[in-house]
């Protein structure tokens, strides 16, 4: 299948959200998506954008995304975080995932970052295999730690 990759524009955010929801269903968290089209538009295209997004199009439809943002490592310096690399189910195996990851890595190199990092679910063996074949180090001895909104409120309330 033919596809092209470009930077996302504000008007793409409905289709981007559709892919985010598709990923949430795949990851067995269909009700976890709280972000809206409006929030994506404001956060990605407002006065101080919080993220950048590559989109992949095929037949005028967005069939893949790679959403990234800058982070800072106290050990390494500037890093690029890949929040999500999503390929629509209909495009898996087409080379689209590789093309999107290539764009992210090139962008990181252009930014002169010291690392590109992301997370992958431990049960998603196809993704783990894909990333390892690309030379990524899947660090299975690290755990992701988070405070959600409720936990943040409880934390503050108990300070």
C-alpha positions in Angstrom: 0.0 0.0 0.0 1.1 3.6 -0.7 1.4 6.0 2.2 3.1 9.3 2.9 4.3 10.8 6.2 4.1 14.5 7.2 3.8 16.7 10.2 0.3 16.8 11.6 -1.9 19.9 11.4 -4.6 21.0 13.7 -7.3 19.6 11.4 -5.9 16.1 11.7 -6.7 15.7 15.4 -10.0 14.0 15.0 -8.4 11.2 12.9 -5.4 11.2 15.4 -7.9 10.7 18.3 -9.6 7.9 16.3 -6.2 6.1 16.2 -5.5 6.7 19.9 -8.9 5.1 20.6 -8.0 2.2 18.3 -4.8 1.7 20.3 -6.6 1.8 23.6 -8.9 -0.9 22.5 -6.0 -3.0 21.3 -4.3 -2.5 24.7 -7.4 -3.6 26.5 -8.1 -0.1 27.9 -11.1 1.0 25.8 -12.4 3.4 28.4 -9.0 5.0 29.4 -8.9 7.7 26.7 -9.9 11.0 28.2 -8.3 13.4 25.8 -10.6 15.3 23.3 -10.0 16.7 19.8 -10.1 20.2 21.3 -7.5 19.3 23.9 -5.2 17.7 21.2 -5.7 20.9 19.1 -4.9 23.2 22.0 -2.0 21.2 23.3 -0.4 20.5 20.0 -1.0 23.7 18.1 -1.5 26.4 20.8 1.0 29.1 21.8 3.3 26.6 23.6 2.9 23.2 21.9 3.3 20.3 24.2 3.9 17.7 21.5 4.7 17.2 17.8 3.0 14.5 15.7 3.9 12.8 12.5 0.9 11.4 10.6 0.9 8.8 7.9 -1.7 9.0 5.1 -3.0 6.5 2.7 -5.8 7.3 0.3 -6.4 10.7 2.1 -6.9 8.9 5.4 -4.6 9.0 8.4 -3.5 5.4 9.1 -0.7 6.0 11.5 0.9 8.4 13.9 4.0 9.0 16.0 3.5 11.5 18.8 6.6 12.9 20.4 7.8 15.5 22.9 11.0 16.7 24.5 12.2 15.5 27.9 15.4 16.0 29.8 17.5 13.2 31.3 19.7 14.1 34.3 22.2 11.5 33.1 22.2 12.2 29.4 20.7 15.7 28.7 18.0 16.3 26.1 15.9 13.3 25.0 13.0 12.8 22.8 10.0 10.8 24.1 7.9 8.8 21.7 4.5 8.7 23.5 2.8 6.5 20.9 3.6 4.9 17.6 0.2 3.8 16.2 -0.4 1.9 13.0 -4.0 1.2 12.0 -4.7 -2.5 12.0 -5.4 -2.4 8.2 -1.8 -1.2 7.7 0.2 -3.5 9.9 2.9 -5.3 8.0 3.0 -2.6 5.3 6.3 -1.0 6.5 4.4 2.0 7.9 5.6 1.4 11.5 9.2 1.3 10.3 8.7 4.5 8.3 7.2 6.3 11.3 9.9 5.1 13.6 12.5 6.3 11.0 11.0 9.8 11.0 11.1 9.9 14.8 14.7 8.8 15.0 15.7 11.3 12.2 13.9 14.0 14.1 15.7 13.1 17.3 19.0 13.3 15.4 18.1 16.7 14.0 17.4 17.9 17.5 20.7 16.4 18.7 19.1 14.5 21.5 21.1 11.9 23.5 18.3 9.4 23.5 14.9 8.5 22.0 12.8 6.6 24.6 9.3 5.0 24.9 7.4 2.3 26.7 5.9 -0.9 25.4 3.5 -3.2 27.2 5.3 -6.4 28.4 2.7 -8.7 26.7 3.0 -6.9 23.3 5.6 -9.4 21.9 5.2 -8.3 18.2 6.0 -4.7 19.2 8.9 -5.8 21.4 10.3 -7.9 18.6 9.9 -5.0 16.1 11.7 -2.6 18.4 14.5 -5.0 19.2 15.1 -5.7 15.5 15.5 -2.0 15.1 18.3 -2.0 17.7 16.2 -0.7 20.7 17.1 -1.8 24.2 13.9 -3.1 25.9 14.7 -2.6 29.5 12.6 -5.2 31.3 14.1 -4.4 34.7 12.5 -1.0 34.9 8.9 -0.4 36.0 6.8 2.6 34.9 5.7 4.7 37.8 2.7 7.1 37.6 0.4 9.2 39.7 -3.0 9.7 38.0 -5.2 12.7 38.7 -6.8 11.1 41.8 -3.5 10.0 43.1 -2.1 13.6 42.6 -5.0 15.0 44.6 -4.6 12.4 47.3 -0.9 13.1 47.5 -1.4 16.8 47.8 -4.2 16.3 50.4 -1.9 14.2 52.5 1.2 16.4 52.4 
